[in-house]
Amino acid sequence: MKQSVYDYSFEMKRARNHRLGITFGLIVSVVFFITMFLNFILFPVLVRSDAMDSDIPKNSAVFVTPLDRNPERGDVVYLSRLDDEKLGAGQVVINKLCEFFTLQQFCPFGYTNRMSGKPVLRRVIGLPGDTVRIKDYVAYVKTPEDNTFLSEYERSKKGYNTHIYSVPAEWDGLGSIGDCDEFTLKDGEYFVLADNRIEGSDSRVWGPVSGSRIRGKVVMEYFPFKKFRFF
């Protein structure tokens, strides 16, 4: 039987085990740090639809921070699924591991093609206390401090593009509601819209969303590289 020098030298064996222990500890520490960072500081999201086209097109990728869940008008937020399906702890862990190692492209549990069955990106148009109405796919907002309706673009401190085009009058596709009577948001409620106003589903269909559904705010678009920018 072939023997190695470690079979004869206790000191060398101990030194080897020490190096292996340090290496293993370093790997665990790095994985733990990355996992904590991606869960509590900044995490990537692959955009699966064209609802936020043209600023955030389909198959682009953004970074979301869960540290800021109190958005301003014009911010793009990441909303949790709307169907309230609950996953087990083991399924949540497996989902996060799969999302991490596949760059958000594969999620084995809970994901469906239904709009209500997956997290989405949407732009915040109205804040708690605002009164909102929609005319020709453009939102008009009145704040508690200002008794005048101004367009969403005038109210927002951030510039953005919306995707609006003419559709047949008889077309009633999902998310295509172009006009909405005014209503006032309650405490903790936000009014969100897709930038693609014709094809995107949003608060015109769901109604106001609770602040508890906001998982974070988009801070950067990093892919495709030609569209790299901070929000």
C-alpha positions in Angstrom: 0.0 0.0 0.0 1.4 3.4 -1.0 2.0 5.8 1.8 2.4 9.5 1.9 4.6 11.7 4.0 1.5 12.7 6.0 1.3 9.2 7.4 4.6 9.8 9.2 4.6 13.4 10.0 2.0 14.5 12.6 3.0 18.2 12.2 2.6 18.1 8.4 -0.8 16.4 8.7 -1.9 19.0 11.3 -0.7 21.9 9.0 -2.5 20.3 6.0 -5.8 20.0 8.0 -5.3 23.6 9.2 -5.0 24.8 5.6 -8.1 22.8 4.5 -10.0 24.3 7.5 -9.1 27.8 6.5 -10.0 27.2 2.8 -13.3 25.7 3.7 -14.1 28.5 6.2 -13.1 31.1 3.5 -15.4 29.5 0.9 -18.3 29.4 3.4 -17.7 33.0 4.4 -17.7 34.2 0.8 -20.9 32.3 0.0 -22.6 33.6 3.1 -21.5 37.2 2.4 -22.8 37.0 -1.2 -26.1 35.4 -0.1 -26.7 38.1 2.5 -25.7 40.9 0.1 -28.0 39.6 -2.6 -30.9 39.1 -0.2 -30.6 42.3 1.9 -28.6 44.9 0.0 -28.9 44.4 -3.8 -30.2 41.6 -6.0 -30.5 41.2 -9.8 -33.9 40.8 -11.6 -34.3 39.5 -15.1 -37.1 41.3 -16.9 -39.4 38.7 -18.4 -42.0 40.9 -20.2 -42.2 44.0 -22.2 -44.5 45.8 -19.8 -41.8 48.4 -18.9 -40.7 48.9 -22.5 -39.0 51.0 -23.7 -36.9 52.1 -20.7 -36.6 48.6 -19.4 -37.1 46.2 -22.3 -37.8 42.5 -22.2 -34.7 40.3 -21.4 -32.9 43.2 -19.8 -31.6 43.0 -16.3 -31.7 45.4 -13.3 -30.5 45.6 -9.8 -33.1 46.1 -7.0 -32.4 47.2 -3.5 -34.7 46.0 -0.7 -33.3 48.7 1.6 -35.7 51.4 0.1 -39.3 50.4 0.2 -40.7 54.0 0.4 -40.7 55.0 -3.2 -41.3 58.5 -4.7 -43.3 59.3 -7.8 -41.6 58.0 -10.9 -39.6 55.2 -9.1 -39.7 51.7 -10.6 -40.5 49.1 -7.9 -40.4 45.4 -7.7 -43.7 44.0 -6.5 -44.4 40.6 -5.0 -46.8 38.2 -6.7 -50.5 39.2 -6.3 -52.1 35.8 -5.9 -50.8 35.3 -2.3 -49.6 31.8 -2.9 -47.5 30.7 0.0 -44.4 28.6 -0.5 -42.7 26.4 2.0 -39.4 27.3 3.6 -37.6 24.6 1.6 -39.1 25.8 -1.6 -38.1 29.4 -0.9 -34.5 28.3 -0.3 -34.4 26.2 -3.5 -35.9 29.1 -5.5 -33.3 31.5 -4.2 -30.4 29.1 -4.9 -31.7 28.5 -8.4 -32.2 32.2 -9.1 -28.7 33.0 -7.8 -26.9 30.4 -9.9 -29.0 31.0 -13.1 -29.0 34.8 -12.9 -32.7 34.9 -12.2 -33.6 32.8 -15.2 -35.0 29.7 -13.5 -37.3 29.5 -10.5 -38.7 25.9 -10.0 -41.5 26.6 -7.4 -44.4 29.0 -7.6 -43.6 30.6 -11.0 -46.5 30.7 -13.5 -47.3 32.5 -16.7 -50.2 34.3 -15.0 -49.5 38.0 -14.3 -50.7 37.6 -10.7 -48.4 34.6 -10.2 -45.1 36.3 -10.5 -43.2 39.4 -9.2 -43.3 42.4 -11.6 -41.7 45.7 -12.1 -44.0 48.7 -12.2 -43.6 52.5 -12.0 -45.1 54.4 -9.0 -47.5 57.1 -10.2 -49.5 57.8 -7.1 -48.6 58.0 -3.4 -50.8 57.5 -0.3 -53.3 60.4 -0.1 -53.0 61.3 -3.8 -56.1 61.5 -6.0 -55.5 59.9 -9.4 -57.4 59.9 -12.7 -56.4 58.6 -16.2 -57.2 60.2 -19.6 -55.9 58.7 -22.8 -53.5 56.4 -21.0 -51.9 59.3 -19.1 -52.3 59.7 -15.3 -53.1 63.0 -13.7 -52.4 63.4 -10.0 -53.6 65.7 -7.3 -51.7 65.7 -4.0 -53.1 66.5 -0.5 -51.1 69.7 -0.5 -52.0 70.9 -4.0 -55.7 71.0 -5.2 -54.7 71.0 -8.9 -54.4 68.0 -11.2 -51.0 67.8 -12.9 -49.8 65.1 -15.3 -47.7 62.3 -14.0 -44.7 63.7 -15.9 -45.1 67.1 -14.1 -45.5 65.5 -10.7 -42.5 63.1 -11.1 -39.0 64.3 -10.3 -37.6 61.7 -12.7 -38.0 61.6 -16.4 -39.2 58.4 -18.1 -40.7 57.2 -21.4 -44.1 55.6 -21.8 -45.2 53.4 -24.7 -48.6 54.5 -26.0 -49.9 53.8 -29.5 -53.3 53.9 -31.2 -55.5 50.8 -30.8 -59.0 50.0 -32.3 -61.8 51.5 -30.3 -63.4 48.0 -29.8 -60.2 46.4 -28.5 -60.4 45.6 -24.8 -57.1 43.7 -24.3 -55.6 43.2 -20.8 -54.2 46.4 -19.4 -55.6 48.6 -22.2 -57.8 50.7 -20.1 -57.2 54.3 -21.3 -59.5 56.2 -19.0 -60.3 56.0 -15.3 -62.4 58.1 -13.0 -60.7 59.8 -10.2 -60.2 58.1 -6.8 -58.1 58.8 -3.7 -55.4 56.5 -2.4 -55.7 55.4 1.2 -52.8 55.2 3.7 -50.3 52.6 2.6 -51.6 52.4 -0.9 -49.7 53.1 -4.2 -50.9 53.5 -7.7 -48.6 51.8 -10.2 -48.6 51.7 -14.0 -46.6 49.8 -16.7 -44.7 52.0 -19.0 -46.2 50.0 -21.9 -49.7 51.4 -21.3 -51.4 49.3 -24.0 -50.1 45.8 -23.1 -49.1 46.1 -19.5 -51.3 45.0 -16.6 -51.2 47.3 -13.5 -53.3 49.2 -11.0 -55.9 49.8 -13.8 -56.6 46.1 -13.4 -55.5 45.2 -9.9 -56.4 48.4 -8.2 -54.0 50.2 -5.8 -51.2 48.0 -4.3 -50.3 47.8 -0.7 -46.8 49.1 0.4 -46.3 45.6 1.9 -46.0 44.2 -1.6 -43.1 46.4 -2.5 -40.0 44.2 -2.3 -37.6 47.0 -3.3 -36.7 49.8 -5.7 -34.8 49.5 -9.0 -31.5 51.4 -8.8 -29.6 50.3 -11.9 -30.1 48.7 -15.3 -27.0 46.8 -16.2 -28.0 44.7 -19.2 -28.0 45.2 -22.2 -24.8 47.2 -21.6 -25.8 49.9 -24.1 -28.7 50.8 -21.8 -26.6 50.8 -18.6 -27.9 53.6 -16.3 -28.8 54.5 -12.8 -32.4 55.2 -11.7 
